[in-house]
Amino acid sequence: MAHNTQWTLAWTLALGLLATSLTTTAVAHDSPMALCDYELAYEVSVSDQDDVHLRAPDEDWHLQGERLHRNDRELSLSATEREQLLHYREDLARLTREVNRVAVDGAMLGIEALTITLATLGNDRDADALGARLARVGGQLQTQLDGRQLPPGRIGDDLVSEAIGEEIAALAGSIALKITGGIASLVVGAIFDPGAAEARSRHIERTVERRIEPRADALARRADAICADLRTLDAQERAIGRFDLLRTSRPAV
């Protein structure tokens, strides 16, 4: 009976530790903005001067300063409409940059959770090699997600290119494989010294939570702010009344 109890404790510690890391790593694969109830009807592109293009297969809107073009034809706007367009364009450009930043930070945060666990359960050589890969992926993400574009569809989806997404998945998989050996060692250790194994497991779990959880919470607050900004932007768009970038599934109040 004591032997069975020790096995149960061993697997409980191992699975609990793995769940902590993998749950946090899910940030890398699911956009924090996924809970927003808005979708984009157009691809959004922002220039260095914060001019904005809204592109669909049969429609092209160009927001340039206080001027508005539809399919290369400038529309006549009143003074009020020009002022509304100016604020809308500035807010949309700012939001595009923030969505990209949140996507980068979310992806990196998820992988870091597993990297921390690897550094504790694996060895320094594995951690250094995977750390170099992590830095390379981070550079690729920073280059691609430069705050200039948002694809059509659900806010935050499909931001990361397929190639970088595959690299992130491969990196996470490599880390998970390295952790597996450490977890096996933890299971064996728990059989012979349950107290020490439990203390080690709790230490790793607390380390991940201490280093990752505050930033994950901050990331969630930034995503909430984006959702609130989208509602404001939607109201501005309705006031302009010329295009319909933001589509919502939220019931009308």
ROMAR-66785 format. One record per residue (C-alpha): x, y, z; residue in three letters; residue number from 1; chain. Coordinates in nm, 3 decimals, always signed. Layout:
N
+---------+---------+---------+---------+-----+--------+
:      xx :      yy :      zz : residuo : num : cadena :
+---------+---------+---------+---------+-----+--------+
:       X :       Y :       Z :     ALA : NUM :      A :
...
+---------+---------+---------+---------+-----+--------+
// end
This chain:
253
+---------+---------+---------+---------+-----+--------+
:      xx :      yy :      zz : residuo : num : cadena :
+---------+---------+---------+---------+-----+--------+
:  +0.000 :  +0.000 :  +0.000 :     MET :   1 :      A :
:  +0.282 :  +0.240 :  +0.087 :     ALA :   2 :      A :
:  +0.447 :  +0.164 :  -0.249 :     HIS :   3 :      A :
:  +0.123 :  +0.242 :  -0.436 :     ASN :   4 :      A :
:  +0.084 :  +0.563 :  -0.239 :     THR :   5 :      A :
:  +0.434 :  +0.669 :  -0.336 :     GLN :   6 :      A :
:  +0.363 :  +0.600 :  -0.705 :     TRP :   7 :      A :
:  +0.045 :  +0.805 :  -0.680 :     THR :   8 :      A :
:  +0.232 :  +1.092 :  -0.519 :     LEU :   9 :      A :
:  +0.505 :  +1.071 :  -0.781 :     ALA :  10 :      A :
:  +0.264 :  +1.094 :  -1.074 :     TRP :  11 :      A :
:  +0.061 :  +1.365 :  -0.902 :     THR :  12 :      A :
:  +0.372 :  +1.579 :  -0.861 :     LEU :  13 :      A :
:  +0.489 :  +1.515 :  -1.216 :     ALA :  14 :      A :
:  +0.154 :  +1.578 :  -1.383 :     LEU :  15 :      A :
:  +0.089 :  +1.885 :  -1.170 :     GLY :  16 :      A :
:  +0.424 :  +2.032 :  -1.267 :     LEU :  17 :      A :
:  +0.376 :  +1.958 :  -1.636 :     LEU :  18 :      A :
:  +0.025 :  +2.104 :  -1.626 :     ALA :  19 :      A :
:  +0.155 :  +2.427 :  -1.473 :     THR :  20 :      A :
:  +0.409 :  +2.475 :  -1.750 :     SER :  21 :      A :
:  +0.184 :  +2.368 :  -2.037 :     LEU :  22 :      A :
:  -0.112 :  +2.575 :  -1.919 :     THR :  23 :      A :
:  +0.102 :  +2.886 :  -1.914 :     THR :  24 :      A :
:  +0.255 :  +2.792 :  -2.249 :     THR :  25 :      A :
:  -0.094 :  +2.795 :  -2.403 :     ALA :  26 :      A :
:  -0.055 :  +3.174 :  -2.417 :     VAL :  27 :      A :
:  +0.179 :  +3.116 :  -2.711 :     ALA :  28 :      A :
:  -0.087 :  +2.937 :  -2.913 :     HIS :  29 :      A :
:  -0.410 :  +3.122 :  -2.833 :     ASP :  30 :      A :
:  -0.438 :  +3.496 :  -2.876 :     SER :  31 :      A :
:  -0.525 :  +3.686 :  -2.557 :     PRO :  32 :      A :
:  -0.757 :  +3.895 :  -2.777 :     MET :  33 :      A :
:  -0.956 :  +3.586 :  -2.874 :     ALA :  34 :      A :
:  -1.220 :  +3.679 :  -2.616 :     LEU :  35 :      A :
:  -1.297 :  +4.006 :  -2.796 :     CYS :  36 :      A :
:  -1.626 :  +3.987 :  -2.981 :     ASP :  37 :      A :
:  -1.498 :  +4.171 :  -3.290 :     TYR :  38 :      A :
:  -1.371 :  +4.059 :  -3.627 :     GLU :  39 :      A :
:  -1.202 :  +4.263 :  -3.900 :     LEU :  40 :      A :
:  -1.370 :  +4.275 :  -4.239 :     ALA :  41 :      A :
:  -1.055 :  +4.414 :  -4.405 :     TYR :  42 :      A :
:  -0.681 :  +4.369 :  -4.388 :     GLU :  43 :      A :
:  -0.536 :  +4.669 :  -4.202 :     VAL :  44 :      A :
:  -0.204 :  +4.820 :  -4.311 :     SER :  45 :      A :
:  -0.038 :  +5.116 :  -4.137 :     VAL :  46 :      A :
:  +0.234 :  +5.331 :  -4.295 :     SER :  47 :      A :
:  +0.523 :  +5.509 :  -4.124 :     ASP :  48 :      A :
:  +0.311 :  +5.825 :  -4.128 :     GLN :  49 :      A :
:  +0.017 :  +5.638 :  -3.970 :     ASP :  50 :      A :
:  -0.184 :  +5.645 :  -4.292 :     ASP :  51 :      A :
:  -0.412 :  +5.342 :  -4.296 :     VAL :  52 :      A :
:  -0.523 :  +5.112 :  -4.578 :     HIS :  53 :      A :
:  -0.826 :  +4.886 :  -4.538 :     LEU :  54 :      A :
:  -0.817 :  +4.618 :  -4.806 :     ARG :  55 :      A :
:  -1.067 :  +4.354 :  -4.916 :     ALA :  56 :      A :
:  -1.079 :  +4.165 :  -5.249 :     PRO :  57 :      A :
:  -1.322 :  +4.417 :  -5.403 :     ASP :  58 :      A :
:  -1.267 :  +4.723 :  -5.185 :     GLU :  59 :      A :
:  -0.980 :  +4.951 :  -5.086 :     ASP :  60 :      A :
:  -1.008 :  +5.237 :  -4.837 :     TRP :  61 :      A :
:  -0.719 :  +5.478 :  -4.782 :     HIS :  62 :      A :
:  -0.727 :  +5.694 :  -4.468 :     LEU :  63 :      A :
:  -0.472 :  +5.968 :  -4.524 :     GLN :  64 :      A :
:  -0.466 :  +6.246 :  -4.267 :     GLY :  65 :      A :
:  -0.817 :  +6.392 :  -4.278 :     GLU :  66 :      A :
:  -0.877 :  +6.260 :  -4.630 :     ARG :  67 :      A :
:  -1.061 :  +5.944 :  -4.728 :     LEU :  68 :      A :
:  -1.025 :  +5.753 :  -5.055 :     HIS :  69 :      A :
:  -1.234 :  +5.460 :  -5.173 :     ARG :  70 :      A :
:  -1.083 :  +5.260 :  -5.458 :     ASN :  71 :      A :
:  -0.849 :  +5.555 :  -5.539 :     ASP :  72 :      A :
:  -1.136 :  +5.807 :  -5.549 :     ARG :  73 :      A :
:  -1.133 :  +6.078 :  -5.282 :     GLU :  74 :      A :
:  -1.465 :  +6.129 :  -5.103 :     LEU :  75 :      A :
:  -1.598 :  +6.467 :  -5.002 :     SER :  76 :      A :
:  -1.614 :  +6.508 :  -4.623 :     LEU :  77 :      A :
:  -1.752 :  +6.778 :  -4.401 :     SER :  78 :      A :
:  -1.532 :  +6.948 :  -4.141 :     ALA :  79 :      A :
:  -1.689 :  +6.730 :  -3.871 :     THR :  80 :      A :
:  -1.631 :  +6.413 :  -4.072 :     GLU :  81 :      A :
:  -1.267 :  +6.508 :  -4.135 :     ARG :  82 :      A :
:  -1.209 :  +6.554 :  -3.764 :     GLU :  83 :      A :
:  -1.379 :  +6.222 :  -3.687 :     GLN :  84 :      A :
:  -1.168 :  +6.047 :  -3.951 :     LEU :  85 :      A :
:  -0.846 :  +6.195 :  -3.811 :     LEU :  86 :      A :
:  -0.913 :  +6.062 :  -3.459 :     HIS :  87 :      A :
:  -1.030 :  +5.725 :  -3.592 :     TYR :  88 :      A :
:  -0.721 :  +5.681 :  -3.809 :     ARG :  89 :      A :
:  -0.486 :  +5.768 :  -3.520 :     GLU :  90 :      A :
:  -0.666 :  +5.532 :  -3.282 :     ASP :  91 :      A :
:  -0.670 :  +5.246 :  -3.535 :     LEU :  92 :      A :
:  -0.296 :  +5.284 :  -3.604 :     ALA :  93 :      A :
:  -0.221 :  +5.282 :  -3.230 :     ARG :  94 :      A :
:  -0.441 :  +4.977 :  -3.173 :     LEU :  95 :      A :
:  -0.277 :  +4.789 :  -3.462 :     THR :  96 :      A :
:  +0.063 :  +4.837 :  -3.300 :     ARG :  97 :      A :
:  -0.065 :  +4.727 :  -2.957 :     GLU :  98 :      A :
:  -0.230 :  +4.409 :  -3.092 :     VAL :  99 :      A :
:  +0.103 :  +4.315 :  -3.251 :     ASN : 100 :      A :
:  +0.295 :  +4.387 :  -2.929 :     ARG : 101 :      A :
:  +0.055 :  +4.177 :  -2.721 :     VAL : 102 :      A :
:  +0.088 :  +3.891 :  -2.970 :     ALA : 103 :      A :
:  +0.469 :  +3.898 :  -2.946 :     VAL : 104 :      A :
:  +0.467 :  +3.921 :  -2.567 :     ASP : 105 :      A :
:  +0.213 :  +3.639 :  -2.536 :     GLY : 106 :      A :
:  +0.410 :  +3.404 :  -2.760 :     ALA : 107 :      A :
:  +0.737 :  +3.469 :  -2.580 :     MET : 108 :      A :
:  +0.580 :  +3.439 :  -2.237 :     LEU : 109 :      A :
:  +0.437 :  +3.097 :  -2.308 :     GLY : 110 :      A :
:  +0.768 :  +2.956 :  -2.429 :     ILE : 111 :      A :
:  +0.954 :  +3.111 :  -2.136 :     GLU : 112 :      A :
:  +0.739 :  +2.914 :  -1.892 :     ALA : 113 :      A :
:  +0.866 :  +2.585 :  -2.037 :     LEU : 114 :      A :
:  +1.221 :  +2.723 :  -2.062 :     THR : 115 :      A :
:  +1.224 :  +2.794 :  -1.688 :     ILE : 116 :      A :
:  +1.107 :  +2.442 :  -1.616 :     THR : 117 :      A :
:  +1.372 :  +2.299 :  -1.850 :     LEU : 118 :      A :
:  +1.645 :  +2.498 :  -1.677 :     ALA : 119 :      A :
:  +1.543 :  +2.335 :  -1.349 :     THR : 120 :      A :
:  +1.468 :  +1.981 :  -1.467 :     LEU : 121 :      A :
:  +1.714 :  +1.957 :  -1.755 :     GLY : 122 :      A :
:  +2.077 :  +2.064 :  -1.779 :     ASN : 123 :      A :
:  +2.262 :  +2.384 :  -1.858 :     ASP : 124 :      A :
:  +2.366 :  +2.271 :  -2.208 :     ARG : 125 :      A :
:  +2.006 :  +2.200 :  -2.310 :     ASP : 126 :      A :
:  +1.890 :  +2.526 :  -2.158 :     ALA : 127 :      A :
:  +2.161 :  +2.728 :  -2.336 :     ASP : 128 :      A :
:  +2.090 :  +2.568 :  -2.675 :     ALA : 129 :      A :
:  +1.716 :  +2.618 :  -2.649 :     LEU : 130 :      A :
:  +1.771 :  +2.968 :  -2.512 :     GLY : 131 :      A :
:  +1.956 :  +3.055 :  -2.832 :     ALA : 132 :      A :
:  +1.667 :  +2.919 :  -3.038 :     ARG : 133 :      A :
:  +1.424 :  +3.119 :  -2.826 :     LEU : 134 :      A :
:  +1.621 :  +3.438 :  -2.891 :     ALA : 135 :      A :
:  +1.616 :  +3.366 :  -3.266 :     ARG : 136 :      A :
:  +1.239 :  +3.309 :  -3.266 :     VAL : 137 :      A :
:  +1.193 :  +3.628 :  -3.064 :     GLY : 138 :      A :
:  +1.387 :  +3.822 :  -3.325 :     GLY : 139 :      A :
:  +1.176 :  +3.673 :  -3.604 :     GLN : 140 :      A :
:  +0.856 :  +3.765 :  -3.421 :     LEU : 141 :      A :
:  +0.975 :  +4.120 :  -3.359 :     GLN : 142 :      A :
:  +1.062 :  +4.159 :  -3.727 :     THR : 143 :      A :
:  +0.735 :  +4.019 :  -3.857 :     GLN : 144 :      A :
:  +0.500 :  +4.172 :  -3.600 :     LEU : 145 :      A :
:  +0.619 :  +4.528 :  -3.647 :     ASP : 146 :      A :
:  +0.285 :  +4.690 :  -3.573 :     GLY : 147 :      A :
:  +0.199 :  +4.759 :  -3.937 :     ARG : 148 :      A :
:  -0.061 :  +4.495 :  -4.025 :     GLN : 149 :      A :
:  -0.365 :  +4.308 :  -3.900 :     LEU : 150 :      A :
:  -0.520 :  +4.029 :  -4.109 :     PRO : 151 :      A :
:  -0.896 :  +4.005 :  -4.162 :     PRO : 152 :      A :
:  -1.090 :  +3.782 :  -3.925 :     GLY : 153 :      A :
:  -1.087 :  +3.747 :  -3.549 :     ARG : 154 :      A :
:  -0.868 :  +4.002 :  -3.370 :     ILE : 155 :      A :
:  -0.526 :  +3.853 :  -3.294 :     GLY : 156 :      A :
:  -0.566 :  +3.540 :  -3.510 :     ASP : 157 :      A :
:  -0.324 :  +3.456 :  -3.792 :     ASP : 158 :      A :
:  -0.075 :  +3.725 :  -3.693 :     LEU : 159 :      A :
:  +0.221 :  +3.489 :  -3.683 :     VAL : 160 :      A :
:  +0.335 :  +3.347 :  -4.016 :     SER : 161 :      A :
:  +0.311 :  +2.973 :  -4.071 :     GLU : 162 :      A :
:  +0.689 :  +2.936 :  -4.075 :     ALA : 163 :      A :
:  +0.737 :  +3.112 :  -3.742 :     ILE : 164 :      A :
:  +0.439 :  +2.926 :  -3.596 :     GLY : 165 :      A :
:  +0.605 :  +2.597 :  -3.692 :     GLU : 166 :      A :
:  +0.931 :  +2.711 :  -3.533 :     GLU : 167 :      A :
:  +0.750 :  +2.801 :  -3.210 :     ILE : 168 :      A :
:  +0.575 :  +2.464 :  -3.208 :     ALA : 169 :      A :
:  +0.905 :  +2.284 :  -3.271 :     ALA : 170 :      A :
:  +1.076 :  +2.481 :  -2.996 :     LEU : 171 :      A :
:  +0.798 :  +2.405 :  -2.748 :     ALA : 172 :      A :
:  +0.812 :  +2.039 :  -2.850 :     GLY : 173 :      A :
:  +1.189 :  +2.024 :  -2.795 :     SER : 174 :      A :
:  +1.152 :  +2.178 :  -2.451 :     ILE : 175 :      A :
:  +0.872 :  +1.937 :  -2.364 :     ALA : 176 :      A :
:  +1.091 :  +1.640 :  -2.464 :     LEU : 177 :      A :
:  +1.374 :  +1.763 :  -2.245 :     LYS : 178 :      A :
:  +1.134 :  +1.812 :  -1.954 :     ILE : 179 :      A :
:  +1.007 :  +1.455 :  -1.993 :     THR : 180 :      A :
:  +1.341 :  +1.316 :  -1.875 :     GLY : 181 :      A :
:  +1.342 :  +1.545 :  -1.576 :     GLY : 182 :      A :
:  +0.988 :  +1.446 :  -1.485 :     ILE : 183 :      A :
:  +1.084 :  +1.078 :  -1.505 :     ALA : 184 :      A :
:  +1.367 :  +1.148 :  -1.263 :     SER : 185 :      A :
:  +1.124 :  +1.331 :  -1.038 :     LEU : 186 :      A :
:  +0.888 :  +1.033 :  -1.039 :     VAL : 187 :      A :
:  +1.169 :  +0.793 :  -0.942 :     VAL : 188 :      A :
:  +1.287 :  +1.032 :  -0.672 :     GLY : 189 :      A :
:  +0.937 :  +1.061 :  -0.531 :     ALA : 190 :      A :
:  +0.923 :  +0.685 :  -0.479 :     ILE : 191 :      A :
:  +1.231 :  +0.684 :  -0.258 :     PHE : 192 :      A :
:  +1.212 :  +1.031 :  -0.104 :     ASP : 193 :      A :
:  +0.859 :  +1.173 :  -0.141 :     PRO : 194 :      A :
:  +0.929 :  +1.477 :  +0.075 :     GLY : 195 :      A :
:  +1.230 :  +1.593 :  -0.126 :     ALA : 196 :      A :
:  +1.052 :  +1.531 :  -0.458 :     ALA : 197 :      A :
:  +0.748 :  +1.725 :  -0.345 :     GLU : 198 :      A :
:  +0.962 :  +2.016 :  -0.229 :     ALA : 199 :      A :
:  +1.142 :  +2.020 :  -0.565 :     ARG : 200 :      A :
:  +0.818 :  +2.010 :  -0.758 :     SER : 201 :      A :
:  +0.664 :  +2.288 :  -0.553 :     ARG : 202 :      A :
:  +0.979 :  +2.498 :  -0.597 :     HIS : 203 :      A :
:  +0.963 :  +2.468 :  -0.975 :     ILE : 204 :      A :
:  +0.591 :  +2.542 :  -0.979 :     GLU : 205 :      A :
:  +0.634 :  +2.849 :  -0.759 :     ARG : 206 :      A :
:  +0.923 :  +2.969 :  -0.976 :     THR : 207 :      A :
:  +0.713 :  +2.948 :  -1.292 :     VAL : 208 :      A :
:  +0.417 :  +3.117 :  -1.125 :     GLU : 209 :      A :
:  +0.631 :  +3.391 :  -0.968 :     ARG : 210 :      A :
:  +0.811 :  +3.479 :  -1.291 :     ARG : 211 :      A :
:  +0.530 :  +3.424 :  -1.540 :     ILE : 212 :      A :
:  +0.195 :  +3.480 :  -1.369 :     GLU : 213 :      A :
:  +0.231 :  +3.856 :  -1.299 :     PRO : 214 :      A :
:  +0.321 :  +3.922 :  -1.662 :     ARG : 215 :      A :
:  +0.044 :  +3.692 :  -1.784 :     ALA : 216 :      A :
:  -0.202 :  +3.892 :  -1.571 :     ASP : 217 :      A :
:  -0.063 :  +4.218 :  -1.711 :     ALA : 218 :      A :
:  -0.096 :  +4.077 :  -2.062 :     LEU : 219 :      A :
:  -0.459 :  +3.989 :  -1.994 :     ALA : 220 :      A :
:  -0.524 :  +4.345 :  -1.877 :     ARG : 221 :      A :
:  -0.369 :  +4.481 :  -2.196 :     ARG : 222 :      A :
:  -0.591 :  +4.248 :  -2.400 :     ALA : 223 :      A :
:  -0.896 :  +4.369 :  -2.205 :     ASP : 224 :      A :
:  -0.795 :  +4.727 :  -2.283 :     ALA : 225 :      A :
:  -0.773 :  +4.639 :  -2.653 :     ILE : 226 :      A :
:  -1.125 :  +4.497 :  -2.641 :     CYS : 227 :      A :
:  -1.250 :  +4.817 :  -2.479 :     ALA : 228 :      A :
:  -1.069 :  +5.026 :  -2.741 :     ASP : 229 :      A :
:  -1.236 :  +4.823 :  -3.014 :     LEU : 230 :      A :
:  -1.576 :  +4.919 :  -2.880 :     ARG : 231 :      A :
:  -1.474 :  +5.286 :  -2.885 :     THR : 232 :      A :
:  -1.335 :  +5.247 :  -3.236 :     LEU : 233 :      A :
:  -1.657 :  +5.080 :  -3.350 :     ASP : 234 :      A :
:  -1.859 :  +5.377 :  -3.223 :     ALA : 235 :      A :
:  -1.626 :  +5.616 :  -3.409 :     GLN : 236 :      A :
:  -1.664 :  +5.407 :  -3.725 :     GLU : 237 :      A :
:  -2.044 :  +5.417 :  -3.705 :     ARG : 238 :      A :
:  -2.030 :  +5.795 :  -3.665 :     ALA : 239 :      A :
:  -1.819 :  +5.822 :  -3.983 :     ILE : 240 :      A :
:  -2.059 :  +5.587 :  -4.161 :     GLY : 241 :      A :
:  -1.848 :  +5.519 :  -4.470 :     ARG : 242 :      A :
:  -1.690 :  +5.175 :  -4.416 :     PHE : 243 :      A :
:  -1.746 :  +4.877 :  -4.189 :     ASP : 244 :      A :
:  -1.414 :  +4.739 :  -4.068 :     LEU : 245 :      A :
:  -1.533 :  +4.607 :  -3.731 :     LEU : 246 :      A :
:  -1.795 :  +4.334 :  -3.720 :     ARG : 247 :      A :
:  -1.926 :  +4.219 :  -3.384 :     THR : 248 :      A :
:  -2.112 :  +3.912 :  -3.265 :     SER : 249 :      A :
:  -2.220 :  +4.095 :  -2.950 :     ARG : 250 :      A :
:  -2.596 :  +4.135 :  -2.926 :     PRO : 251 :      A :
:  -2.719 :  +4.490 :  -2.970 :     ALA : 252 :      A :
:  -2.810 :  +4.662 :  -2.644 :     VAL : 253 :      A :
+---------+---------+---------+---------+-----+--------+
// end
